[in-house]
Amino acid sequence: MKKGKAFLSILATLLWLGLSSTLLAADASLGTWKLNLAKSKYSPGPAPKSATFTLEAAEGAVKRTGESVDAEGKKTSYSWTAKYDGKDYPVTGSERYDAVSLKRIDDQTSEIALKKSGKVLTSGKRTLSKDGKVMTLTITGTNAKGEKMNNVAVYDKQ
């Protein structure tokens, strides 16, 4: 009898893990994204010269890695692995941010907050096009100079 309960428990766990992996695998935001400067707007600016990032499924979460080159030519990169549960997860490789939180609104929309010492510095809304080929990030908060910003960054799936 105990073997039967243990088997059912293991089976339920495996099904749950499989379902979680399937849900993330179906996430249209997964892949590599490149900034489309012609369609993006940066206020107060200046816009970066380039930006590319990759989102991939990682054990029930999503992992972000990427690199950008600012207007002066300085390369920056940071990464994080987080779940869409609104909780804080560590950011690595960034002087500006130490935590990120994600929240899924629906299949095409999610929210992000990037923080330093518990304070939200930038927050954003990510919207995917119906065909999953264009991602628009509407980002508000303060930039590295402490200026209020309101950016709309458009990324194309590679």
C-alpha positions in Angstrom: 0.0 0.0 0.0 2.8 2.4 0.9 4.5 1.6 -2.4 1.3 2.6 -4.3 1.1 6.0 -2.5 4.8 6.6 -3.1 4.4 5.8 -6.8 1.4 8.1 -7.1 3.3 10.9 -5.4 6.3 10.5 -7.7 4.0 10.3 -10.7 2.1 13.5 -9.6 5.5 15.3 -9.2 6.7 14.2 -12.6 3.5 15.3 -14.2 3.7 18.7 -12.5 7.3 19.2 -13.6 6.4 18.2 -17.1 3.5 20.6 -17.1 5.7 23.5 -15.8 8.3 22.7 -18.5 5.6 22.6 -21.2 4.1 25.9 -20.1 7.5 27.6 -20.3 8.4 25.9 -23.6 5.2 27.4 -25.0 6.2 30.9 -23.8 6.6 33.0 -27.0 9.0 35.3 -25.2 11.7 32.6 -25.1 14.5 33.2 -27.7 17.0 35.8 -28.7 15.8 39.4 -29.1 17.6 42.3 -30.8 16.8 46.0 -30.3 15.2 47.8 -33.3 16.5 51.3 -32.8 14.3 52.7 -35.7 11.1 51.7 -33.9 12.3 52.6 -30.3 12.0 55.9 -28.4 14.2 56.9 -25.5 13.3 59.8 -23.3 15.4 61.6 -22.2 17.9 59.6 -24.3 20.4 59.0 -25.7 19.4 55.6 -27.0 21.9 52.7 -26.8 23.9 51.8 -29.9 22.7 48.2 -29.6 21.1 45.7 -27.3 20.5 41.9 -27.5 19.2 39.5 -24.9 18.2 35.9 -24.7 15.3 34.4 -22.6 15.4 30.7 -22.0 13.5 28.2 -19.8 15.4 27.3 -16.6 13.8 24.8 -14.1 10.4 26.4 -13.9 11.7 29.9 -14.4 13.0 32.1 -17.2 16.7 33.0 -17.5 17.8 36.3 -19.1 21.3 37.0 -20.4 22.2 39.9 -22.6 24.5 42.7 -23.6 24.1 46.3 -24.6 26.3 49.0 -25.9 25.4 52.5 -24.6 25.7 55.8 -26.6 29.3 56.2 -25.6 30.3 52.7 -26.6 30.4 51.1 -23.2 29.4 47.5 -23.0 27.2 46.3 -20.2 25.7 42.9 -19.4 23.7 41.4 -16.7 21.6 38.3 -16.1 18.9 36.9 -13.9 16.8 33.8 -13.4 13.3 34.4 -12.1 9.7 33.1 -11.9 6.6 35.0 -12.8 5.5 35.1 -9.2 6.2 38.7 -8.2 9.1 37.7 -5.8 12.6 39.2 -5.9 15.4 37.2 -7.6 19.1 38.2 -7.7 20.5 40.0 -10.7 24.2 39.3 -11.5 26.7 41.4 -13.4 25.0 44.7 -12.8 26.3 47.7 -10.8 22.8 49.3 -11.0 20.5 46.5 -10.1 20.6 43.7 -7.5 17.1 42.2 -7.8 14.3 41.6 -10.4 10.7 40.6 -10.0 8.4 39.3 -12.8 4.6 39.0 -13.0 2.7 37.5 -15.9 -0.5 39.3 -16.9 -1.5 37.1 -19.8 0.2 35.1 -22.6 1.4 38.3 -24.3 1.9 40.6 -21.4 4.1 40.6 -18.3 5.5 43.2 -15.8 9.1 43.6 -14.6 10.7 45.6 -11.8 14.5 46.1 -11.5 15.6 47.0 -8.0 18.6 48.1 -5.9 18.5 47.5 -2.1 14.8 46.9 -2.3 14.0 50.1 -4.1 12.4 49.9 -7.6 14.6 51.9 -10.0 12.9 50.9 -13.2 9.7 49.1 -14.0 8.3 47.9 -17.2 5.6 46.3 -19.2 6.5 43.7 -21.8 4.1 43.1 -24.6 4.5 40.4 -27.3 2.9 40.8 -30.8 0.3 38.1 -31.6 2.8 36.4 -34.0 5.5 36.4 -31.2 8.0 38.1 -33.5 8.1 41.6 -31.8 8.5 42.5 -28.2 7.8 46.0 -26.9 9.2 47.1 -23.5 7.6 50.2 -22.0 10.1 51.2 -19.3 9.7 53.9 -16.7 11.8 55.0 -13.6 15.1 56.7 -13.4 18.2 56.2 -15.6 21.8 55.8 -14.3 22.1 59.6 -14.2 19.0 59.8 -11.9 16.8 61.4 -14.6 13.2 60.3 -15.0 12.8 58.2 -18.1 10.0 56.9 -20.2 11.4 54.5 -22.9 9.7 52.4 -25.4 12.2 49.7 -26.6 11.1 47.5 -29.5 12.9 44.2 -30.0 12.8 41.8 -33.0 13.0 38.0 -32.4 16.1 36.6 -34.1 
